[in-house]
Structure formats: C-alpha cells, structure tokens
C-alpha cells in the first residue's frame, strides 16, 4: 500500500494544482486504500472458487440473472465505468446460487478491464469453472472516460453482448439492449 501511496504523491506533484493543504495530507493513503479496497478488489477473488459450491440441477432450465450493478476501471485511462450486467447459462448437471453469480460479477469487474473483455471473461468463467453447456452475457455501461471528455452525451450507454456454447444463437435469453 505504501508503494501505491508514494506513487500517488508523485502523481499529485506532477499534475497542475496546489498540493500540501492540511485536508490533503492523507490523500495518497486514502486514494491507495480506495483503489485497493473498492475499484480493484476483484483481484483478491478467485472466480473458480466463487463457482465451486455447486448444487445438483434438477430442473434443466436456463438460469438468468439480470440488472446486476457493477463498476470497473478502464485500463486505458484508469477511470471507472459502471452499469449493469445480464447473465444467463444453461447448466450441464450443476447450478450455483444466485449470490455466486453476483460474486462472479464482482470478482471479474472490480479490475482494470475493457467492457468487451469483461463480457467474455464472465461467459468463459461460467463455461470453464461451472461447466455450463452455454453462457451469455450482456453489459450496458456508462464510461466516465468518454463522458468527462465530452465525447459521449450524459446518459449514453455502451452495450456489449456475447454468447457461447449452447446459447450462441439464443438471442431471446437476455433482455433487449437499451444502448
């Protein structure tokens, strides 16, 4: 944590604006802790472990969880983006609790990741670690790196969608995109 705080101190000294005010004395430590504990907390969570506690599937239905809030960090600008994730998977003998799906979103989104990569990582985790026959993901997000530069109108959303395996051609599985 000290290395990150020192880097933030150096960054603040290198960019425009006054430094050294009393209320900013602990800013480097606070920023380092915030990034570690909030924005990048997903690195401390193993997606395989999140999906390890399985339940025998007795129904055979496609499982869908929609409108899961998330935030991530754009790796290009280190600025957050946020929105909702929609997930679906077709079990192949086992399911997980819905809380595990929310934890999976947490684990993979609280990182430095492109939205397109996050979509693929969620789908791949369900297929690889849960053994799903197929999985789909749709993400709708607002990117502060675009909004703050004035290139994206406030309220505009970026949409990504990916399906693999048995759900590859099932466009009806997830809600329609609003972006």
C-alpha positions in Angstrom: 0.0 0.0 0.0 2.9 2.4 0.7 4.3 2.0 -2.8 0.9 3.0 -4.2 0.6 5.9 -1.8 4.1 7.1 -2.8 3.2 6.9 -6.5 0.0 8.9 -5.9 2.1 11.6 -4.0 4.4 11.7 -7.0 1.5 11.9 -9.4 -0.1 14.8 -7.5 3.2 16.7 -7.5 3.5 16.2 -11.3 0.0 17.4 -12.3 -1.4 21.0 -12.2 -2.9 22.3 -8.9 -1.7 23.1 -5.5 -0.6 20.4 -3.1 0.1 20.3 0.6 -3.1 21.6 2.1 -3.9 20.1 5.5 -7.0 18.4 4.3 -4.9 16.6 1.6 -2.3 15.3 4.0 -3.6 11.8 3.9 -4.9 11.9 0.3 -2.3 9.5 -1.1 -3.0 6.8 1.6 -6.8 7.3 1.2 -6.6 7.0 -2.6 -4.4 3.9 -2.5 -6.8 2.3 0.0 -9.9 3.2 -2.0 -8.4 1.7 -5.2 -7.3 -1.5 -3.4 -10.5 -2.0 -1.4 -13.0 -0.8 -3.9 -12.0 -0.3 -7.5 -9.6 -3.2 -7.8 -11.0 -5.5 -5.1 -11.8 -8.2 -7.6 -8.2 -9.2 -8.0 -8.4 -10.7 -4.5 -11.3 -13.0 -5.5 -10.8 -16.3 -7.5 -13.7 -16.8 -9.9 -13.1 -20.6 -9.8 -13.7 -20.5 -6.0 -16.8 -18.3 -6.4 -18.4 -21.1 -8.6 -17.0 -24.0 -6.5 -20.1 -24.6 -4.4 -22.4 -26.3 -6.8 -25.9 -27.6 -6.5 -27.3 -30.6 -8.5 -29.6 -29.2 -11.2 -33.0 -30.9 -11.1 -34.8 -28.6 -13.5 -32.7 -28.2 -16.6 -33.9 -24.6 -17.1 -31.7 -21.8 -18.4 -30.6 -19.7 -15.4 -30.8 -15.9 -16.0 -29.8 -13.1 -13.7 -30.3 -9.6 -15.0 -29.6 -6.0 -14.0 -26.6 -6.8 -11.7 -25.0 -3.4 -10.9 -21.2 -3.2 -11.4 -18.3 -0.9 -11.8 -14.9 -1.5 -13.4 -11.8 0.6 -14.3 -11.0 1.4 -18.0 -7.4 0.2 -18.4 -6.7 2.9 -21.0 -7.4 5.9 -18.8 -7.8 4.4 -15.3 -11.2 6.0 -15.0 -14.3 4.0 -13.8 -17.2 2.8 -15.9 -20.4 1.5 -14.5 -23.7 -0.1 -15.4 -25.5 -3.4 -15.3 -24.6 -7.0 -16.3 -27.1 -9.5 -17.6 -26.0 -13.2 -17.3 -27.5 -16.5 -18.5 -26.2 -20.0 -18.5 -27.5 -23.5 -19.5 -26.5 -25.9 -16.7 -24.9 -29.3 -17.5 -25.8 -31.1 -14.3 -25.0 -28.3 -11.8 -26.0 -24.8 -10.8 -24.8 -22.3 -8.3 -26.8 -19.9 -6.1 -27.7 -16.6 -7.5 -25.4 -14.9 -5.0 -22.5 -16.7 -6.6 -23.4 -15.1 -9.9 -23.3 -11.7 -8.2 -20.0 -12.5 -6.7 -18.6 -13.6 -10.1 -19.6 -10.2 -11.5 -17.9 -8.5 -8.5 -14.7 -10.6 -8.9 -14.3 -10.0 -12.6 -15.5 -6.4 -12.8 -13.6 -4.8 -9.9 -10.4 -4.8 -12.0 -8.7 -2.9 -14.8 -10.7 -4.4 -17.7 -12.2 -3.4 -21.0 -16.0 -3.9 -21.2 -15.7 -6.3 -24.1 -13.2 -8.4 -22.2 -15.4 -8.4 -19.1 -18.2 -9.8 -21.1 -16.0 -12.6 -22.5 -14.5 -13.3 -19.1 -17.9 -13.8 -17.4 -19.1 -16.1 -20.2 -15.9 -18.1 -20.1 -15.9 -18.4 -16.3 -19.4 -20.0 -16.4 -18.4 -22.4 -19.1 -14.9 -23.3 -17.7 -15.4 -23.2 -13.9 -19.1 -24.2 -13.7 -19.2 -26.5 -16.7 -22.2 -24.8 -18.2 -23.3 -26.1 -21.6 -23.5 -22.5 -22.8 -23.4 -19.0 -21.4 -24.4 -15.5 -22.4 -23.6 -12.0 -21.1 -24.8 -8.5 -22.0 -23.4 -5.4 -20.4 -24.7 -1.9 -20.6 -22.4 0.8 -19.1 -21.6 4.5 -18.9 -17.9 5.3 -19.4 -16.6 8.3 -17.5 -13.5 8.4 -19.7 -15.9 9.4 -22.6 -18.4 11.5 -20.6 -15.7 13.6 -18.9 -14.1 14.4 -22.2 -17.5 15.4 -23.6 -17.4 12.8 -26.4 -20.4 10.9 -25.0 -23.6 12.6 -24.0 -24.6 12.1 -20.4 -26.8 9.1 -20.2 -25.4 7.4 -23.3 -24.5 3.7 -22.8 -22.1 1.4 -24.4 -23.5 -2.1 -25.0 -21.7 -5.4 -25.4 -23.2 -8.9 -25.8 -21.6 -12.3 -26.1 -23.0 -15.9 -26.1 -21.1 -19.1 -26.4 -21.8 -22.8 -26.4 -25.4 -23.9 -26.5 -26.7 -20.3 -26.1 -24.7 -19.0 -29.0 -27.8 -18.5 -31.2 -30.3 -17.8 -28.3 -30.9 -14.0 -28.7 -34.0 -14.3 -26.6 -32.2 -15.3 -23.4 -31.2 -11.8 -22.2 -33.1 -8.6 -22.1 -33.0 -6.3 -25.1 -30.2 -3.8 -25.1 -31.2 -0.2 -24.5 -27.9 1.3 -25.6 
